[in-house]
Amino acid sequence: MNTYLLLKTLHILSSVLLVGTGFGSAFYMFFTNRSRQFKAQVVVARLVVLADWCFTTPAVIIQPLTGFAMVYMAGWPFSTPWVMWSFALYLFAGACWLPVVWLQIRMKAMLEIADANNTSLPDVFWRYSRYWEWLGYPAFIAMVGVYFLMVNKPVF
């Protein structure tokens, strides 16, 4: 296998981990929070934070490294519109994801404190939950756009 195909394989696998873990985590956390089943919320929040550290974070790092390398190796100018739009949408998704990570960590901490003290969740938890959700939608849509651009490489 040549270097380009190895990078392409890593790029595709990391994109699947990035979007798949993100979407799966969002699905479980969204519906678990809606259920208001406290013990389930504690477990899911812990797992969502863990999944971000184990799967999403490495994929976030691998994606631009392999992407830049493949663009260079394929001879595409970095000024090619689909390349620039892909990077812009990826950065936009990342700008949404970073606060989401912070919110998830804070929400997990609030759940653990409430669990340890046998108290109810503070109102700020539900506000953070709304922010977390609102940031997730544009990030997911941006990543769908990146997939479209990567697959189709449209000429603008």
N, C-alpha and C positions, 0 to 999 in steps of 0.2 A: 504494500500500500504506500502510495506516495504521501508526502507531507501535507499537500493541499487536501487530499481526501481524509487524512487523519484529522486535520483541523475542522473540516466540514462535519465529520462524524461527531467530534466533541461539541461543535457549535449547535448541531441539531439536538443532541442529547441534553445539553445544558439548557437549551431553549424549552425543551419538553419539561425538564425539572423546574425551571423558573416559572413558566406559565401554569403548568399542572399543579405544582405545589401551591402556588399563589391562589389559583382558582379553587382547589380542593380545600385549602385552609379557610378561605373566605366563606365557602359554602357551609362548612361545619360550624365555624364561629358565628356566622350570621344566623343560622337556624337554631343553634344552641342558645344564643342570647335571646332570640325571639321566644324560645320555649320557657325561659325564666326558670329552668330546672338548675338550681344553684350548683349542686354537686357536679352535674355534667358540664356546666360553664367552667368550673375550676379545672377539670381535667382537660377539656378542649383548649382552653387558653394556654395551659402549660405545653400542650402538644403543638399548638400553632407557633408559639415562640420557639420551641425546639426545632420544628421543621424549617423555620426561617433560617436559623443558624446552621443547620446541617445540610439543607438542600438549596434554599433560595440564595443565600449569601455567596456560596461558591459559584453558583450559576451566574449571578450578577457580575462576578469578576471574570469568569471564563468567557462570557458573551462578547464583551468589547475586545478582549485580547484576540480571540479567534476571528472575530469579525474584521478587525483592522488587518490582521495578518492575511486573511483570505482576499480582502479587497486589494491589498498590495500585491499579493502573489498572482492574482488574476489580471492585474494590469488595469483595474478600474481606477479612474481618477477619483480622489476623495471628493471632488466637486460635482460628481455625477448626481443629478437630482434625487434618484431613488436611494442612493447611499446617504446623502445629506439628510433626507427626510427620515430614513431609518434611524440614524443616530439621534436626530432631534426628537423623534417619538420615544426612543429608548431613554433619553435623558429626561423627558417629560414624565414617563412612567416611573423612573427612578426618583424624580422630585416628589411624586405622590407616595412612593413606597417608603422613603425614609421616615416621614412623619407617621406612616402606618406602623412601622416597626416600633417607634417610640410609643405610640398609643397602645399597641398590643402588650408591650412590656409593662406599661403603667396599669392597664386593665388587669393583666395577670396578677400584678402585685396587689391591686385592690381586692381581687377575688380571694387571694391567699390570706390577706389580712382579715377580711370578713369571715373567711372559713375558720381561721385560727381563733378569732374572738367571738365566733358565733353571733355575728351582727349582720345587718342587712347592708347591701351595697350603697355607697354614697351616690348622690345624684350625678356627680361628675362622671361616674362610670358610664352612665347612659348617654351623657353628652359626648364622651370620648367614643362610645360605640357608634353614634351617628356620624361623627367626623371620620372615623375609621371606614365606615361604609361609603360615605360620600367621596373619599379619596380613592377608594377601590374601583369605582366605576370608570372614571377617566383613565386610570392606569391600565385596566384591562382592555379598554377600547384602543388605547395607544398600542398595546402589545399585539392586538389583532391587526392593526395597521402595519406594524413592523413585519409580522408574518406575511401579510399580503405583498408588501414591497420586496421582501426577500425571495418569495416564490416567483413573483411575476416580473420583477425588475422592469417596471414600466418606463417608457420613454416619454418624458414630459415635453 
